[in-house]
């Protein structure tokens, strides 16, 4: 009895000791990576036939065939299913659907499930969102999300149609790459090139080779740039060319908007007008086809080709305004301001600002204008030059008018000063000149026999008219002249030069490149400021 009791007690102690010992925790099971299922599954077919000795071991399927592979559903009328190679061939109304954004249609297709490659042939249509690609041969890579065609293709994006011999379309980036005989067309433009990238998200064509764009009346040539078919806006680089109705714009960078006709060009800009035979250059230029407005600055130059010798004019800024544009009564105003310098072989000029109007063919120079013609210099407060068929018709100097002619000995100068002067031309040569009001004259008669100077003729008159032929003086007419002829040895020192005389040879442009070098008049040689009388104010009696 005692032994049994002892055994029971020992057994109870063992149980209590075991209960007090903490149980060991099981190690958590390792999660096994989910293996991606790359098998092609046959979902449905109306009829199935299999003969391991025929059709290369393929399962022959007919009627409403349906495959599924990695999120894509493929349908056709009939197919050969090669289960061992995870591939199939499909015929008749072949259709591949991937999500709700990608659809591929064809008459025939071969699909490789291992490479996720679909080779579609005959009447192929690839639809991706709002873009549709038509071709006869397309290889579509589901792994890298792009299809390439190689027997001609057409991409329709909204109202734009893009065609080429071969190319690629990426469904992830929505970018098409077209090569060889590329044509992009919509209702407003037509683009031809050999290489083009097209972004269907923004409807933007990236030009990467020699390209030609026709849009309305404008024509663009570029080898590097972007064209947005929605906005008709171009960003062109690499000396691109924009032509429109006789005008040609070239620059290192050109921004052209065919919708509103605006153009912006940067660096080495050339704007040529073949109709009016002139050219505008600079490092920055604006031009609007619709309004006819143009502006150039940063080494801006206007070149006029309409005459025998080209005329080069430089200013800090040029602005061209067109009025009654695209009508029979169109005319233009050209404004040049700040440090204007002009050079032509036979004529040079400087002034602070200048305005030319094609309405009356008048060019007006303001603030210390000076004009040189060979050995003659003309200046005043304001100079107006009227043109006729690109040649000078007559000129008008207003206020403090002064004419200087340097004699062959370069020491003596014929001079005329007056309140205003007029000069009339015929076939480009001066035929008559007039000096009006408070006329002062210093003139050196020349002995015809030996070309020596006879003396100095000082004359005062209210009116002077000189008539010339072949640049030689033929006749002089003066109203109530008063004068004195001084022999060369008896000329009073104060008579050599009239009040206001100056010879500005240091200001004169030397050639077409010197127009960029501004040289102001020496201090103290500027024209005196003349206060104009104001018109009397109207007084109203109460």
C-alpha positions as CSV (number, residue, x, y, z in Angstrom):
1,X,0.0,0.0,0.0
2,X,2.8,2.3,0.9
3,X,4.6,1.5,-2.4
4,X,1.5,2.4,-4.5
5,X,1.1,5.6,-2.7
6,X,4.7,6.5,-3.3
7,X,4.4,5.8,-7.0
8,X,1.4,8.1,-7.3
9,X,3.2,10.9,-5.5
10,X,6.2,10.6,-7.9
11,X,4.0,10.6,-10.9
12,X,2.2,13.8,-9.7
13,X,5.5,15.5,-9.1
14,X,6.6,14.7,-12.7
15,X,3.4,16.1,-14.1
16,X,3.7,19.3,-12.2
17,X,7.4,19.8,-13.3
18,X,6.4,19.2,-16.9
19,X,3.6,21.8,-16.6
20,X,6.1,24.4,-15.2
21,X,8.6,23.9,-18.1
22,X,7.8,26.5,-20.9
23,X,6.9,24.9,-24.3
24,X,9.3,25.6,-27.2
25,X,7.8,27.9,-29.9
26,X,7.6,26.6,-33.4
27,X,9.7,28.4,-36.0
28,X,7.4,30.3,-38.4
29,X,7.0,28.7,-41.8
30,X,8.9,30.5,-44.6
31,X,6.6,32.1,-47.2
32,X,7.3,30.6,-50.5
33,X,7.4,33.1,-53.4
34,X,4.4,32.8,-55.7
35,X,5.5,31.4,-59.0
36,X,4.1,33.4,-61.9
37,X,2.0,31.2,-64.1
38,X,3.2,31.6,-67.7
39,X,1.1,28.8,-69.2
40,X,-1.3,29.5,-72.1
41,X,-4.7,28.3,-71.1
42,X,-7.4,27.1,-73.5
43,X,-10.6,28.4,-72.1
44,X,-13.1,27.3,-74.8
45,X,-13.5,25.8,-78.3
46,X,-16.6,24.4,-79.9
47,X,-14.6,21.5,-81.4
48,X,-11.2,20.0,-80.4
49,X,-9.3,17.3,-82.3
50,X,-5.9,15.8,-81.4
51,X,-3.7,13.4,-83.2
52,X,-0.2,13.1,-81.9
53,X,1.0,12.0,-85.4
54,X,-0.6,14.8,-87.3
55,X,-0.4,18.7,-87.3
56,X,3.0,18.5,-85.4
57,X,1.2,17.3,-82.3
58,X,-1.1,20.3,-82.1
59,X,-4.5,20.4,-80.7
60,X,-6.8,21.5,-83.6
61,X,-9.5,23.8,-82.4
62,X,-12.5,25.2,-84.3
63,X,-15.3,27.6,-83.4
64,X,-15.3,30.4,-80.8
65,X,-11.7,29.6,-79.7
66,X,-10.7,31.4,-76.5
67,X,-7.2,31.5,-74.9
68,X,-6.1,33.3,-71.7
69,X,-2.5,34.2,-70.9
70,X,-1.2,36.5,-68.2
71,X,-4.1,38.9,-68.1
72,X,-4.8,38.9,-71.9
73,X,-7.6,37.2,-73.6
74,X,-7.2,35.9,-77.2
75,X,-10.0,34.9,-79.5
76,X,-10.2,33.4,-83.0
77,X,-12.2,31.2,-85.4
78,X,-9.7,28.3,-85.4
79,X,-6.3,27.5,-83.9
80,X,-3.5,25.0,-83.5
81,X,-2.5,24.8,-79.9
82,X,1.0,23.6,-79.1
83,X,0.8,22.9,-75.4
84,X,4.4,21.7,-75.1
85,X,5.9,24.9,-76.5
86,X,3.2,27.1,-74.8
87,X,2.2,28.7,-78.1
88,X,-0.6,28.6,-80.7
89,X,-1.5,29.7,-84.2
90,X,-4.7,31.5,-84.8
91,X,-6.9,32.1,-87.9
92,X,-9.9,34.1,-88.7
93,X,-11.2,37.1,-86.8
94,X,-8.1,37.0,-84.5
95,X,-8.5,39.3,-81.5
96,X,-6.3,40.0,-78.5
97,X,-7.7,42.1,-75.6
98,X,-5.4,43.3,-72.8
99,X,-7.4,45.2,-70.2
100,X,-9.8,47.8,-71.6
101,X,-7.1,49.9,-73.4
102,X,-5.4,47.6,-75.9
103,X,-7.0,45.6,-78.7
104,X,-5.2,43.8,-81.5
105,X,-7.1,42.5,-84.6
106,X,-5.8,40.5,-87.6
107,X,-6.6,37.6,-90.0
108,X,-3.7,35.5,-88.7
109,X,-1.5,35.4,-85.6
110,X,1.2,33.3,-84.0
111,X,1.5,33.7,-80.2
112,X,4.5,32.6,-78.1
113,X,3.5,32.5,-74.4
114,X,7.1,32.1,-73.2
115,X,8.3,35.3,-74.9
116,X,4.9,37.0,-74.7
117,X,5.2,37.8,-78.4
118,X,2.3,38.1,-80.9
119,X,3.0,38.1,-84.6
120,X,-0.1,39.4,-86.4
121,X,-0.4,39.3,-90.1
122,X,-2.9,40.6,-92.7
123,X,-5.4,43.4,-92.0
124,X,-3.8,44.1,-88.7
125,X,-5.4,46.8,-86.4
126,X,-3.9,47.8,-83.1
127,X,-6.1,50.1,-81.0
128,X,-4.7,51.8,-77.9
129,X,-6.9,54.3,-76.2
130,X,-7.6,57.0,-78.8
131,X,-4.9,55.9,-81.3
132,X,-5.3,53.2,-84.0
133,X,-2.5,51.6,-86.0
134,X,-3.2,49.9,-89.3
135,X,-0.7,47.6,-91.0
136,X,-0.3,44.2,-92.6
137,X,2.5,42.9,-90.5
138,X,3.0,43.6,-86.8
139,X,5.0,42.0,-84.1
140,X,3.7,43.0,-80.7
141,X,5.9,42.4,-77.6
142,X,3.7,42.2,-74.5
143,X,6.8,42.0,-72.3
144,X,8.2,45.4,-73.4
145,X,4.9,46.9,-74.5
146,X,5.7,47.8,-78.1
147,X,4.8,46.7,-81.6
148,X,6.8,47.1,-84.7
149,X,5.6,47.0,-88.3
150,X,7.7,46.6,-91.4
151,X,5.5,46.5,-94.4
152,X,3.9,50.0,-94.2
153,X,1.7,51.4,-91.5
154,X,-0.8,54.1,-90.7
155,X,-1.4,55.6,-87.3
156,X,-4.6,57.6,-86.8
157,X,-4.6,59.9,-83.8
158,X,-7.6,62.1,-83.6
159,X,-7.6,64.2,-86.8
160,X,-4.0,63.4,-87.5
161,X,-2.8,60.5,-89.8
162,X,0.8,59.3,-89.7
163,X,2.2,56.8,-92.3
164,X,5.6,55.3,-93.1
165,X,7.3,52.2,-94.5
166,X,8.1,50.8,-91.0
167,X,8.2,51.9,-87.4
168,X,7.3,51.2,-83.8
169,X,4.5,52.0,-81.4
170,X,5.1,51.9,-77.6
171,X,1.9,51.4,-75.6
172,X,3.6,52.3,-72.3
173,X,5.0,55.7,-73.4
174,X,2.4,56.2,-76.1
175,X,5.2,57.2,-78.5
176,X,5.4,56.1,-82.2
177,X,8.7,56.0,-84.1
178,X,8.2,56.1,-87.9
179,X,11.0,55.7,-90.5
180,X,11.3,56.1,-94.3
181,X,8.8,58.0,-96.4
182,X,7.1,59.4,-93.3
183,X,4.0,61.5,-93.8
184,X,2.0,63.3,-91.1
185,X,-1.3,64.9,-92.2
186,X,-4.3,66.6,-90.7
187,X,-6.9,69.2,-91.8
188,X,-4.4,72.1,-91.5
189,X,-0.9,70.7,-92.1
190,X,1.2,68.2,-94.1
191,X,4.6,67.0,-92.9
192,X,7.1,64.8,-94.9
193,X,10.3,63.4,-93.5
194,X,12.4,60.2,-93.2
195,X,12.4,59.9,-89.4
196,X,9.8,61.1,-86.9
197,X,8.9,60.5,-83.2
198,X,5.2,61.1,-82.4
199,X,3.8,61.5,-78.9
200,X,0.1,60.5,-79.0
201,X,-0.4,62.0,-75.5
202,X,0.4,65.5,-76.6
203,X,-0.1,65.1,-80.4
204,X,3.4,66.4,-80.8
205,X,5.8,65.3,-83.6
206,X,9.5,65.3,-82.9
207,X,11.5,66.0,-86.1
208,X,14.9,64.2,-86.1
209,X,15.9,64.6,-89.8
210,X,15.3,66.7,-92.9
211,X,11.6,67.6,-92.8
212,X,9.2,69.8,-94.6
213,X,5.9,71.1,-93.1
214,X,3.1,72.8,-95.1
215,X,0.6,74.7,-92.9
216,X,-1.8,77.2,-94.5
217,X,0.4,79.6,-96.5
218,X,3.5,78.8,-94.5
219,X,6.2,76.3,-95.3
220,X,8.8,75.0,-92.7
221,X,12.1,73.2,-93.2
222,X,13.8,71.8,-90.2
223,X,16.1,69.0,-89.2
224,X,15.5,69.2,-85.5
225,X,12.3,70.4,-83.8
226,X,8.8,69.8,-82.4
227,X,5.4,70.4,-84.0
228,X,2.1,70.2,-82.0
229,X,-0.7,69.2,-84.3
230,X,-3.4,70.4,-81.8
231,X,-2.0,74.0,-81.3
232,X,-0.1,74.2,-84.6
233,X,2.9,75.4,-82.6
234,X,6.5,74.6,-83.7
235,X,9.7,74.7,-81.8
236,X,12.5,74.5,-84.3
237,X,16.3,74.4,-83.9
238,X,19.4,74.1,-86.0
239,X,19.0,76.9,-88.6
240,X,15.4,76.0,-89.4
241,X,13.5,77.9,-92.1
242,X,10.0,79.3,-92.1
243,X,8.5,80.7,-95.3
244,X,5.3,82.6,-95.8
245,X,4.1,84.7,-98.7
246,X,7.5,85.9,-99.9
247,X,9.0,86.2,-96.4
248,X,11.7,83.8,-95.1
249,X,12.7,83.5,-91.4
250,X,15.9,81.7,-90.4
251,X,17.4,81.4,-86.9
252,X,19.3,79.1,-84.6
253,X,16.0,78.7,-82.7
254,X,12.6,79.5,-84.3
255,X,9.2,79.3,-82.5
256,X,6.3,79.4,-85.0
257,X,2.6,79.4,-84.3
258,X,0.6,78.7,-87.5
259,X,-2.7,79.4,-85.6
260,X,-2.1,83.1,-84.9
261,X,0.9,83.6,-87.3
262,X,3.4,84.6,-84.6
263,X,7.1,83.8,-85.0
264,X,10.0,84.2,-82.5
265,X,13.6,83.6,-83.6
266,X,16.8,83.7,-81.6
267,X,20.5,84.1,-82.6
268,X,21.8,84.8,-86.1
269,X,18.2,85.6,-87.3
270,X,17.5,86.5,-90.9
271,X,14.1,87.7,-92.1
272,X,14.0,88.2,-95.8
273,X,11.2,89.9,-97.8
274,X,11.6,88.9,-101.5
275,X,8.6,91.1,-102.5
276,X,10.0,94.3,-101.1
277,X,13.6,93.2,-101.6
278,X,14.9,93.8,-98.1
279,X,16.2,91.8,-95.2
280,X,16.1,92.2,-91.4
281,X,18.8,90.5,-89.2
282,X,19.6,90.4,-85.5
283,X,20.0,88.0,-82.6
284,X,16.3,88.3,-81.7
285,X,13.4,88.8,-84.0
286,X,9.6,88.7,-83.8
287,X,7.3,88.5,-86.8
288,X,3.5,88.0,-87.2
289,X,2.2,86.7,-90.5
290,X,-1.4,87.9,-89.8
291,X,-0.7,91.5,-88.6
292,X,2.6,92.1,-90.5
293,X,4.3,93.2,-87.3
294,X,8.0,92.6,-87.0
295,X,10.7,93.5,-84.5
296,X,14.4,92.9,-84.3
297,X,17.1,93.8,-81.8
298,X,20.6,92.8,-80.6
299,X,22.8,93.7,-83.5
300,X,19.7,94.4,-85.6
301,X,20.3,95.4,-89.3
302,X,18.0,96.3,-92.2
303,X,19.4,95.6,-95.7
304,X,17.7,97.1,-98.7
305,X,18.4,95.2,-102.0
306,X,16.1,97.3,-104.2
307,X,18.8,99.6,-105.5
308,X,21.9,99.0,-107.4
309,X,24.0,99.0,-104.2
310,X,22.6,97.6,-101.0
311,X,21.8,99.9,-98.1
312,X,22.7,98.7,-94.6
313,X,21.0,100.3,-91.6
314,X,21.8,99.4,-88.0
315,X,19.9,100.5,-84.8
316,X,19.4,99.1,-81.3
317,X,15.8,98.2,-82.3
318,X,13.7,98.0,-85.4
319,X,9.9,97.7,-85.4
320,X,7.8,97.2,-88.5
321,X,4.0,98.0,-88.4
322,X,1.7,97.0,-91.3
323,X,-1.6,98.8,-91.8
324,X,-4.6,97.5,-93.9
325,X,-2.8,94.2,-94.1
326,X,-3.8,91.8,-96.9
327,X,-5.7,94.6,-98.7
328,X,-4.9,96.6,-101.8
329,X,-4.2,99.7,-99.7
330,X,-1.6,98.0,-97.4
331,X,1.3,100.2,-96.2
332,X,4.1,99.8,-93.7
333,X,5.9,102.0,-91.1
334,X,9.4,101.1,-90.0
335,X,10.7,102.6,-86.8
336,X,14.4,102.5,-86.0
337,X,15.6,104.0,-82.8
338,X,18.7,104.6,-80.7
339,X,22.1,105.0,-82.5
340,X,21.0,104.6,-86.1
341,X,23.8,104.2,-88.6
342,X,23.5,103.6,-92.3
343,X,25.9,102.7,-95.0
344,X,25.7,102.6,-98.8
345,X,28.5,102.9,-101.3
346,X,27.6,106.5,-102.2
347,X,25.5,107.5,-99.2
348,X,26.0,107.3,-95.4
349,X,24.0,108.6,-92.5
350,X,23.7,108.7,-88.7
351,X,20.9,109.9,-86.4
352,X,19.3,109.0,-83.1
353,X,16.1,107.6,-84.6
354,X,14.4,107.1,-87.9
355,X,10.9,106.4,-89.3
356,X,10.0,105.2,-92.8
357,X,6.5,105.1,-94.2
358,X,5.6,103.3,-97.4
359,X,2.4,105.3,-97.6
360,X,4.3,108.4,-98.8
361,X,7.7,106.7,-99.3
362,X,9.2,109.1,-96.8
363,X,12.1,108.4,-94.5
364,X,12.5,110.8,-91.6
365,X,15.6,111.1,-89.5
366,X,15.4,112.7,-86.0
367,X,17.9,114.2,-83.5
368,X,21.2,115.3,-84.9
369,X,20.8,113.6,-88.3
370,X,23.8,113.7,-90.7
371,X,23.9,112.5,-94.3
372,X,27.1,112.2,-96.5
373,X,27.3,111.9,-100.2
374,X,30.9,111.5,-101.4
375,X,32.6,114.8,-100.4
376,X,29.3,116.5,-99.2
377,X,27.8,116.6,-95.8
378,X,24.3,117.6,-94.8
379,X,22.8,118.0,-91.3
380,X,20.0,119.7,-89.5
381,X,17.4,119.2,-86.8
382,X,15.3,116.9,-89.0
383,X,15.9,115.4,-92.4
384,X,13.1,113.9,-94.6
385,X,14.0,111.8,-97.7
386,X,11.2,111.0,-100.2
387,X,11.6,107.9,-102.4
388,X,10.2,107.0,-105.8
389,X,10.5,103.4,-107.0
390,X,13.4,102.8,-104.6
391,X,15.4,105.8,-105.8
392,X,15.5,109.2,-104.0
393,X,13.0,111.8,-105.3
394,X,13.7,114.7,-103.1
395,X,15.0,115.6,-99.6
396,X,14.0,118.2,-97.0
397,X,16.2,119.5,-94.2
398,X,14.2,121.2,-91.5
399,X,15.8,123.5,-88.8
400,X,19.4,124.6,-88.6
401,X,20.1,123.2,-92.1
402,X,23.7,123.1,-93.0
403,X,25.5,121.8,-96.2
404,X,29.2,121.3,-96.4
405,X,31.3,120.4,-99.4
406,X,35.0,119.5,-98.9
407,X,37.2,120.9,-101.7
408,X,39.8,118.6,-103.4
409,X,42.6,120.2,-101.4
410,X,40.7,118.9,-98.2
411,X,41.4,122.2,-96.5
412,X,38.7,124.5,-97.8
413,X,35.0,123.9,-97.5
414,X,32.0,125.3,-99.5
415,X,29.2,126.0,-97.0
416,X,25.6,126.9,-97.0
417,X,23.4,127.4,-93.9
418,X,19.7,128.3,-93.7
419,X,16.5,127.5,-91.8
420,X,15.6,124.8,-94.2
421,X,16.9,123.2,-97.4
422,X,15.4,121.1,-100.2
423,X,17.1,119.0,-102.8
424,X,15.4,117.5,-105.9
425,X,16.8,114.5,-107.8
426,X,16.4,112.9,-111.2
427,X,17.5,109.4,-112.0
428,X,19.4,109.3,-108.7
429,X,21.4,112.6,-109.4
430,X,20.7,115.9,-107.9
431,X,19.2,118.5,-110.3
432,X,18.3,121.3,-108.0
433,X,18.9,122.4,-104.4
434,X,17.3,125.2,-102.5
435,X,18.2,127.0,-99.3
436,X,15.3,128.9,-97.7
437,X,15.4,131.8,-95.2
438,X,18.5,133.4,-93.5
439,X,20.8,131.9,-96.1
440,X,24.5,132.3,-95.5
441,X,27.0,131.1,-98.1
442,X,30.8,130.5,-98.2
443,X,31.8,129.5,-101.7
444,X,35.3,129.1,-103.3
445,X,35.2,129.9,-107.1
446,X,37.6,127.8,-109.1
447,X,39.7,128.8,-112.1
448,X,38.7,126.4,-115.0
449,X,42.1,126.7,-116.6
450,X,44.2,125.4,-113.7
451,X,41.6,124.4,-111.0
452,X,43.1,126.9,-108.5
453,X,40.9,128.7,-106.0
454,X,40.1,132.3,-107.0
455,X,39.0,133.4,-103.6
456,X,36.2,133.2,-101.0
457,X,32.7,134.5,-101.8
458,X,30.7,135.3,-98.7
459,X,27.0,135.9,-99.5
460,X,23.8,136.6,-97.5
461,X,20.4,136.1,-99.2
462,X,16.8,135.1,-98.2
463,X,16.6,132.4,-101.0
464,X,19.1,130.4,-102.9
465,X,18.5,128.0,-105.8
466,X,21.2,126.0,-107.5
467,X,20.7,124.0,-110.7
468,X,23.0,121.1,-111.6
469,X,23.6,118.7,-114.5
470,X,25.8,115.6,-114.2
471,X,26.8,116.8,-110.7
472,X,28.2,120.1,-112.1
473,X,26.8,123.5,-111.2
474,X,25.1,125.1,-114.2
475,X,23.2,128.1,-112.8
476,X,22.6,129.9,-109.5
477,X,19.7,132.1,-108.5
478,X,19.6,134.3,-105.4
479,X,17.0,136.7,-104.0
480,X,18.5,140.2,-103.1
481,X,22.0,138.8,-102.4
482,X,24.6,140.8,-100.4
483,X,28.1,139.5,-100.7
484,X,31.9,140.0,-100.9
485,X,34.6,138.2,-102.8
486,X,37.8,138.0,-100.9
487,X,41.1,137.1,-102.6
488,X,42.7,134.0,-101.2
489,X,45.4,136.1,-99.5
490,X,43.0,138.6,-97.9
491,X,40.3,136.3,-96.4
492,X,39.4,137.4,-92.8
493,X,39.9,134.5,-90.4
494,X,36.3,134.7,-89.2
495,X,35.0,134.2,-92.8
496,X,36.4,130.8,-93.4
497,X,33.6,129.0,-91.5
498,X,30.0,129.9,-91.0
499,X,28.4,129.8,-87.5
500,X,27.5,126.2,-86.8
501,X,30.0,124.7,-89.1
502,X,31.3,121.2,-88.3
503,X,32.9,118.4,-90.3
504,X,31.9,115.1,-88.8
505,X,34.3,112.8,-90.7
506,X,35.0,110.9,-87.4
507,X,31.3,110.0,-87.1
508,X,30.8,108.8,-90.7
509,X,30.4,105.0,-91.2
510,X,33.3,103.6,-93.2
511,X,31.7,100.4,-94.4
512,X,28.8,98.0,-93.8
513,X,30.6,96.5,-90.8
514,X,31.3,99.9,-89.2
515,X,27.6,100.6,-88.7
516,X,27.8,98.7,-85.4
517,X,30.4,101.1,-84.0
518,X,28.6,104.1,-82.5
519,X,30.7,107.2,-82.4
520,X,29.0,110.3,-80.9
521,X,29.6,113.9,-81.9
522,X,32.4,115.7,-79.9
523,X,31.1,117.6,-76.9
524,X,29.9,121.0,-77.9
525,X,29.2,120.2,-81.5
526,X,25.6,119.2,-81.0
527,X,22.9,121.4,-82.6
528,X,21.5,124.1,-80.4
529,X,18.1,123.4,-78.9
530,X,15.5,125.7,-80.4
531,X,12.4,126.3,-78.4
532,X,9.3,126.1,-80.6
533,X,6.6,128.7,-80.2
534,X,3.4,127.2,-78.8
535,X,0.1,127.9,-80.5
536,X,-2.0,130.4,-78.6
537,X,-4.6,129.0,-76.4
538,X,-8.3,129.7,-77.3
539,X,-9.9,132.2,-74.9
540,X,-13.6,132.0,-74.3
541,X,-15.4,135.1,-73.1
542,X,-17.7,134.6,-70.2
